Amino acid sequence: MRQIRIYPDFAAWQRAAKWLLLEQTPPHHIEWIERGAEQASLFATAEEFAHDHRGALAVPRAFVEIAQTVALHRDARHWDRMYRVLWRLLHEDRNLLHISVDPDVRALIELQQEVRLAAQRMQAFVRFRELKSEHRFVAWYRPDHRVIRRVAPGFIRRFKSMRWSILTPDECVHWNDGDLRFTPGVLREAARGTALSADNIEDLWREYYRSTFNPARVNEKLMRQHMPARVWENMPEAEVVRETLATSAQRVEQMLKDKSQRRTE
C-alpha cells in the first residue's frame, strides 16, 4: 500500500493523481492522507509530482468539474473516490459518469451535492455585523465543507461597495475596495473576542424576520431541513424562530377569525 500525503485541495490531488496514473498505480494500492495527519511512516508528497513533464492525460471535462467541487468535501475519503472514478474512466469506460447507478459514480455525485448544499447555505446564512471602529462588516460562519473560496465571488457581487470580512475555522476572506485577500482561519471563540460584538444590525435582522414570517405557510420540518439548528448560532434572527413557531398556530387561528369577521361585515 502506497501512502500519498497531500494538502487538502484539488490542485495537490491533481498533481499526485497524474503522477500515479502515469505510473499505472491502481486505486487499491493507494492510501490518500491529508497533510497534517499524524503518521509514523514516511510519505510521498504532492511536491514530488509537481515537475513531472510526461504529458497531459485526456481526462473528461465533466469529471474535472465534479472533482473540483468534491475536493472541497471534509471527508478525507473523497480523494480515494475521486481517484477510483478517474482510474475507471481511463481504463474501463470513458462514459462511466453517465452510468448513474454505478456505486462509485453515485457516491461521487452525492459528495458533489453535499458540497453544493454547503455553499448555498453559507450564501444564505452568513450574517454581517458592523465593526464601526474599522468601518468594516464582519461575519463568522462554520461551513459544513471548505467552500469559502467557492462562495467568495458571490459575496463580492452582492456587497461590492462594502468593506467586509468572513471568518471561518478553515480560512478567512477579506474584501476591501476591490482587493480580495485570504488569511488563516479562526475559531469562533477567537472571533467573538475581537470583532463580533452585537450591534443594531442584529436588531434589524430580527425585525425583518418577524415582519416577513407568514404563520400560515410555516412548515417546521422543511424549515429545519433548509436551516439546520447548527447554523442558528450565526443568525441573530434565530432567536425569534422558536417564538414564531410557538405562536404560529394561534396567529393562523386569529388570521382566520379576522378574515371570517371581515366577510360578515
Residue pairs with C-beta under 8 A, 6 or more apart in sequence:
1 29
1 30
1 31
2 25
2 29
2 30
2 31
2 44
3 30
3 31
3 33
3 39
3 41
3 43
3 44
4 16
4 20
4 30
4 31
4 32
4 33
4 43
4 44
4 45
4 46
5 33
5 34
5 35
5 37
5 39
5 43
5 44
5 45
5 46
6 12
6 13
6 16
6 32
6 33
6 34
6 35
6 45
6 46
6 79
7 34
7 35
7 46
8 34
8 35
8 71
8 76
8 146
9 71
10 67
10 68
10 71
12 46
13 32
13 46
13 67
13 71
13 79
13 82
13 83
14 67
15 46
15 49
15 50
15 52
16 44
16 46
16 49
17 82
17 83
17 86
18 49
18 52
18 57
19 48
19 49
19 52
20 30
20 49
20 83
21 57
21 86
21 87
21 90
22 52
22 54
22 57
26 87
27 80
27 83
27 84
27 87
30 80
30 83
31 80
32 76
32 79
32 80
32 83
33 39
33 43
33 76
34 76
34 79
35 45
57 90
58 90
59 86
59 89
59 90
60 89
60 94
60 97
62 97
63 85
63 86
63 89
63 97
66 97
66 108
66 109
66 112
67 82
67 86
69 112
69 115
69 116
69 150
70 78
70 81
70 82
70 108
70 111
70 112
70 115
71 78
71 79
71 82
72 115
72 118
72 145
72 146
72 147
72 150
73 111
73 114
73 115
73 145
73 146
74 144
74 145
74 146
75 111
78 111
81 104
81 107
81 108
81 111
82 108
84 104
85 96
85 97
85 104
85 105
85 108
88 96
88 104
89 96
89 97
93 99
96 102
96 104
96 105
97 105
99 105
100 106
100 109
114 144
114 145
115 145
115 147
115 150
117 144
118 143
118 144
118 145
118 147
119 143
119 145
119 147
119 150
119 151
121 143
121 144
121 231
122 141
122 143
122 147
122 148
122 151
123 151
123 154
123 155
125 141
125 227
125 231
125 234
125 235
126 139
126 141
126 155
126 166
126 234
127 139
127 202
127 205
127 234
127 235
127 236
128 137
128 138
128 139
128 159
128 162
128 164
128 201
129 137
129 138
129 139
129 195
129 196
129 197
129 198
129 199
129 201
129 202
130 136
130 137
130 138
130 199
130 200
130 201
131 137
131 138
131 195
132 199
134 163
134 195
135 163
136 163
136 164
136 165
136 176
136 195
137 159
137 162
137 163
137 164
137 165
138 164
138 165
138 166
138 167
138 191
138 195
138 196
139 164
139 165
139 166
139 167
139 196
139 234
140 166
140 167
140 168
140 186
140 188
140 191
140 192
140 196
140 234
141 166
141 167
141 168
141 231
141 234
142 168
142 169
142 188
142 230
142 234
143 168
143 170
146 170
146 171
148 166
148 168
148 170
148 171
148 172
148 173
148 182
149 171
149 173
149 182
152 166
152 173
152 175
152 180
155 164
155 166
155 173
155 175
156 175
156 180
159 175
162 175
163 175
163 176
163 177
164 174
164 175
165 172
165 173
165 174
165 175
165 195
166 172
166 173
167 185
167 186
167 191
167 195
168 185
168 186
169 185
169 186
169 187
169 188
170 185
171 182
171 183
171 184
171 185
172 182
172 183
172 184
172 185
172 186
173 180
173 181
173 182
174 180
174 181
174 182
174 183
188 233
198 236
201 236
202 236
203 236
205 235
205 236
205 237
206 236
206 237
206 239
206 240
208 237
209 237
209 240
209 241
209 244
210 240
210 244
213 244
215 244
215 247
215 248
215 249
215 251
215 252
215 255
216 252
216 255
218 244
218 245
218 248
220 245
232 238
232 241
